């Protein structure tokens, strides 16, 4: 009878250890998933920033070309006025 109780206690202790190990494995996995999500969010933010920078650079280039063209048109008008 005493041996059976000791065996039962031992089984229960091992079961509790396995349960704790299982819970800890779930915690580790959840932590890793959270880290992955943070990394993905960081990468997405960098990509968004790069897109904004590219768009600003493109807009600046377009603005410069427009200014150059306006200056050319102003010069042409000035030449035409002088020719008259």
C-alpha positions as CSV (number, residue, x, y, z in Angstrom):
1,X,0.0,0.0,0.0
2,X,2.8,2.4,0.9
3,X,4.6,1.5,-2.3
4,X,1.5,2.2,-4.4
5,X,1.2,5.6,-2.8
6,X,4.9,6.3,-3.5
7,X,4.5,5.2,-7.1
8,X,1.4,7.3,-7.5
9,X,3.1,10.3,-6.0
10,X,6.1,9.7,-8.3
11,X,3.8,9.5,-11.4
12,X,2.0,12.6,-10.4
13,X,5.3,14.5,-9.9
14,X,6.5,13.4,-13.4
15,X,3.2,14.3,-14.9
16,X,3.4,17.8,-13.3
17,X,7.0,18.2,-14.6
18,X,5.9,17.3,-18.1
19,X,3.0,19.7,-17.8
20,X,5.3,22.5,-16.8
21,X,7.7,21.7,-19.6
22,X,4.8,21.8,-22.1
23,X,3.6,25.1,-20.8
24,X,7.2,26.5,-20.9
25,X,7.5,25.3,-24.5
26,X,4.3,27.1,-25.4
27,X,5.6,30.3,-23.7
28,X,8.8,30.1,-25.7
29,X,7.0,29.6,-29.0
30,X,4.7,32.5,-28.2
31,X,7.7,34.7,-27.5
32,X,9.3,33.7,-30.7
33,X,6.1,34.4,-32.7
34,X,5.9,37.8,-31.0
35,X,9.5,38.6,-32.0
36,X,8.8,37.5,-35.6
37,X,5.7,39.8,-35.7
38,X,7.8,42.7,-34.4
39,X,10.5,42.0,-37.0
40,X,7.9,41.9,-39.7
41,X,6.4,45.2,-38.5
42,X,9.9,46.8,-38.5
43,X,10.6,45.6,-42.0
44,X,7.2,46.9,-43.2
45,X,7.9,50.3,-41.6
46,X,11.4,50.5,-43.3
47,X,9.8,49.6,-46.7
48,X,7.1,52.3,-46.2
49,X,9.8,54.9,-45.3
50,X,11.8,53.9,-48.3
51,X,8.8,54.3,-50.5
52,X,8.1,57.8,-49.1
53,X,11.8,58.7,-49.6
54,X,11.6,57.4,-53.2
55,X,8.4,59.4,-53.8
56,X,9.9,62.6,-52.4
57,X,13.0,62.2,-54.6
58,X,10.8,61.5,-57.6
59,X,8.7,64.6,-56.9
60,X,11.8,66.7,-56.4
61,X,13.2,65.6,-59.8
62,X,9.9,66.3,-61.5
63,X,9.7,69.7,-59.9
64,X,13.2,70.5,-61.0
65,X,12.4,69.5,-64.6
66,X,9.3,71.6,-64.5
67,X,11.3,74.6,-63.3
68,X,13.8,74.1,-66.0
69,X,11.1,73.9,-68.6
70,X,9.4,77.1,-67.3
71,X,12.8,78.9,-67.4
72,X,13.2,77.7,-71.0
73,X,9.8,79.0,-71.9
74,X,10.5,82.3,-70.2
75,X,13.7,82.6,-72.2
76,X,11.9,81.8,-75.5
77,X,9.2,84.4,-74.7
78,X,11.9,87.0,-73.9
79,X,13.7,86.3,-77.2
80,X,10.5,86.6,-79.1
81,X,9.8,89.9,-77.4
82,X,13.3,91.1,-78.3
83,X,12.8,90.0,-81.9
84,X,9.8,92.2,-82.3
